Amino acid sequence: MKLKTVLVLIAIWAIAGSLQAQPGFGKAEKINNSWSFILQKDSNEQLSDLRYKRWRTVDLPHDWSVKGQLSPTLASATGYLPGGIGWYRKDLMVPKEKEGEKVYLYFEGVYNRSEVFVNGHSLGIRPNGYISFMYDATPYIKFGEENEIDVRVDHSRSADSRWYTGSGIYRDVWLVYANPVHIEQWGVYAWPEKQKKGYNLNVEVEVANETGQSSGLVVKNELISASGDVVAKSSDKINLESNQTGKVQTALKVSDPELWSVESPALYTLKTSVLKDGKPVDEASTVTGFRDFTFDPNKGFALNGEWMKMKGVCLHHDGGVLGSAVPREVWQRRLLTLKEIGVNAIRTSHNPQAPDLYELCDEIGLLVLDEAFDEWEFPKRKWLEGWNVGTPGYQGSYDFFEEWGEKDLVDQVKRDRNHPSVFAWSIGNEVDYPNDPYSHPVLDGGGETGFTQPIFGGYKKDAPDAKRLGDIAERLVKVVKQYDQSRPTTAGLAGVAMSNQTGYPFALDITGYNYTESLYDHDHAEYPERVLFGSENRHDMAAWKAVTSRDFVFGQFLWTGIDYLGESGRWPSRGFYSGLLDFGGFIKPRGYYRQSLWSDKPMAYLGTYPTPGRGSISQMNDVWSQLEAESGRGNREEKVPSMDAWPIWNYQDGQSIRVVCYTNAAQAELLLNGEKVGEKKPYDEETGIIYWDIPYKAGKLEVIGLNEAGDQISKYAIQSSGRPYAIKVISEESTIEKGGVAQVVIQVVDEQGAPVMLSDDEVKCQIHGDARLLGLEASNNSDMSDYTDNKQRVFHGRMIAYIKAGSEADSIEVRFSANWLKPAIAEIEVK
């Protein structure tokens, strides 16, 4: 049966930040400030043993691992950083006048294996560190008194992931007060149907009556445009017996809504109110945007009826020196930068992320593939000594999958289902990796398998049977469909040829292929009803052409969008560094290369390196190329000009230098000190890179992008620099909110103000005012120095400082200094 799914989605844009992150009911307030924290030294220590020990004060979100000591004795999988067991404690006054209301604690994420206590009573455990969860604390609350909240976080299995996870309460925590009659957690769900004229917005509202008597209620819904106009409304009655829940379903008609798109992400607000005896007892505001999807096995993907390619990237959840506790402002800057270079979609690899990320994608206009798991019932190899080398470990999340997997998936879908940015649910990533752990006879090769020899060591009879994948996939898809039928399900398949022998891909609505572009044509012919896309891909031109040359492949997701901690190479290596952006959110050379392929705006970029074969080899900054070279498989003679050429113009006089240009112009010419050097060259359709080999001469090197008529449409210049002379603030927020985070970028320059790309000076950061330094990030993957202090070496002469303003701040002065360099001062106003 031909798969052609038309989906129209409505999700929610909250009126205020405090309404966006709460669990969709009651009155929520953040309780992030002034927690006490301590690390256990012994895994058997209990809270009573720690009572008289020295705790320190921390604010949430908090990640203790990123402040730990980097050590080559720790797992490379998680960035050579430690785990452990931590305790958090907070005294919380609950006013006497709140007696009679319900009191809840809502955690956006705690990594991992957490247990929450109130006044010594356990509220429950949650093993999954990526899932948001809530507890009813009412039975143990002392109204009018201080209440002690304790949270135990057990990340003693520190190598439980293939990448850096962080440790602790690394997302926001909320205290929620609610009437005993209230909307259920994540109880508002909006799903639209496209009509011949306009749309019907189907709205479900689940309401709970936690009183001892029946209640007659009215549920009102109002749909409000960005300009504040009520464009549709409804009012429905519901009767609930004592301690019962019920659901109201209604349809709001909208004749001509503004559509949400990546170019124009129009948003609405759905205001839901519950009234008892004519008085409101609860309300929720949920942001929404109208749009429709079409997935077609032959034509790919259309948004609002327009066929398009998804230009996606995979993203992990850390922020370099910030670890997993990444402020909203940092994500906003990162996502805007990705969109600037042409990205229109992201994949949450490989777990649900913080609510901030989805809200920002709603607002900015980025499609989101929301992923649930990297493991199911069995663990994957975790590299403890380097990436894909050494003796693997087998810690993981598999041990609680059977008990918690479906519950975790339900909570993910219910939390995120109203976001217009989310276009699909992924139930897993590479759980079908051949022989890690599943195996199948097809891996022996021969016959019609397409394999001429055994793959990944051939069939292993004692390994888990790959046929189990289909049964698990069917079960997980059924869970998703129970709570959201408006989006397709998918997964990132690593062993497609093996999985095709099971029910796994056939349980999915759309199918993601990880690094298997070679199977696109074969599988499109073999399974004509299958919708295909690249769920994880390398950065080379061939992988992108595999998408652009085939209508039936609707897009790709590069590995990776931003450099991330963990999955590190051999020491020294902080993480995986094939990102378009680096740890600090700066565009890397390959980010500009991708911009030349993905952006419609005219652009040009210049990078350089010594000419290969003339006393030098090409740059190999991505992990895959380095591993190939180390294993002897890589060809050290450059076949394709590098996509990793930095904008450096400092070499020896007369040295042969390869100058590469990434541009979307039809042709380009090169100028050195205003004079043409080398011939005008056309765009190279095979590599996407124009290059010249020229002798080095100091000065200004400039590339001019030209259209087919020879008119200038873009340009880019780099400059030879002298010795480091001064620190310069090149980017800062002049004004931030109280409690907000300023991102201050500095660059080392020479006496004429030119950036000194070769500088690695150590810079010290000092802050005056009510603020604290969250971290200094220079984005050097091999710098394994102390990241807990206020000193750091710049990389390519550059660094970013993250500074959080206090609640009493009016202004902040940030001073940057280094030996022998002229200092710089950034002044920030706080409102």
ABEGO torsion letter per residue (X at the ends): XBBBBBBBBBBBBBABAAAAABAGBEBBBBBABGBBBBBBABAABBAAAAAABBBBBBBOBBBAAAABBBBAABBAAAGGBBBEBBBBBBBBBBBAAABGBBBBBBBAEBOBGBBBBBGGBBAEBBABAABBBBBBAAAABBBGBBBBBBBBBBAABAAABABBAEBEBABBBBBBBBBABBBBBGABBBBBBBBABEBBBBBBBBBBBABABBBBBBBBBBBBBAAGBBABBBBBBBBBBBGBBBBBBBBBBBABBBBBBAABBBBBBBBBBBBBGGBBABBBBBBBBBBBBBBBAAAEBBBGGBBBBBBBBBBBABAEAAEABBBAAAAAAAAAAAAAAGBABBBBOABBBBAAAAAAAAAAGBBBBBBABABBABBBBBBAAEBGBEBBBABEAAAAAAAAAAAAAAAAAAAAAABAABABBBABBGAABBGOABBBAAAAEEEAAGBABBBGGEBBAABBBAAAAAAAAAAAAAAAAAABAABBBBBBBABAAAAAABAAAAABABBBBBGAAAAAAAAAAABAABBBBBABBBABAAAAAAAAABAABAEBBBOBABBBBEGBBBOBBABBAABABBAAGBBBAAAAAAAAAABABBBBBBBBBBBBGBGBBBBBABAAAAAAAAAGABBABBABBBAABBBBBBBBBGBBBBBBBBBABABBBBBBGGBBBEBBBBBBAAAGBBBBBBBBBBEBBBBBBBBAAGBBABBBBBBBBBBBABBBBABBBABBBBGBBBBBBBBBBBAAGBBBAABABBBBBBBBEBBBBAEBBAGBAABABBAABABBBBBGGBBBBBBBBBAABABBBBBBBBBGBBBBBBBBBBX
